[in-house]
Amino acid sequence: MKKQLLKYVALCGFALLLPPAEANAKEFSFGVIVPSRNAAMTEPALREAIDQADADNLAFVVANGIKAAGEPCSDRLYNDRKALLQTAKKNLIVSLAANDWAKCAGENGKSSAIGRLNRVRELFFTEEFSFDGAGIPLVRQSATAKFRSYVENARWEMGNIMFATLNLPGNNNHYVFDAGRNSEFEDRLIANRDWLHRVYIYAMRKKLAGIVLFCDGNPLPLPANSEDNSARRDGFVETRRYITNLAAKFPGKILVIHNAEDGHANAPPAIVWRRNLGELALGPGSLKLTADSSSRALFTVANETAQAANHRP
């Protein structure tokens, strides 16, 4: 009870600190940062993206991943990256990517994904607020006893829109093909379904105009001309089906912002809508979006993107 009261007080205080455009729930801008694919470029590119986001006076920024695939999954790098993120002057929220944990391996070449996921959770998701800035109060899935370990899934409301992060790694949702080794995938599948349901119910209850989901992998339907993947178990099929079903019942718009696959990383960012369900794939760099509840479009991508000079794989 005391904890809930403190959170209520924090929410009230946060509302007083918001600029008028955000408090009036009409129009505001936010940013998304995607790490470089070039390990040597990741830290300077991330620093540049944070500086650019601060200069743009954004309501908040989401870091869709904290490291490149070629960087080590070491405590030292995690701590250094956390220190860098803490330099942000604007509210910064971390959304995990496969490179942060799911693709990690030990010196023997065996996967260290679960151990690294636990470590990242300890380092980056201990607070109930965003990094720095005024401190956006976050509601984490870990507040539910059954899903206490899923601190990385968080939601926050701004304007007339619900925002949420979802741990959905791009390496086929970390589905392991070795028999009997999918307990992490199966448990997270249940947790993610519960989380999406809670986000949807809350948005419906408050009659919000939109929901924005930040994740690494693309959970939405593949294009009709894509290669036949029937022989490969699709790790996103359950999440894809659930999001599609929620969108069919939701009167507003749902936008999924995910990291682009390697072959599409250089494509100009643009929202692709299928009825009220939108997809936005982002390559390395930073991007500014504007949310305007008085506009029919609701979400628009800035004409000029701060794509860092790190498109090289």
Summary of the structure (lengths in Angstrom):
residues: 313
radius of gyration: 18.4
end to end distance: 49.7
largest distance: 55.1
contacts: 990
relative contact order: 0.15
helix: 35%
strand: 21%
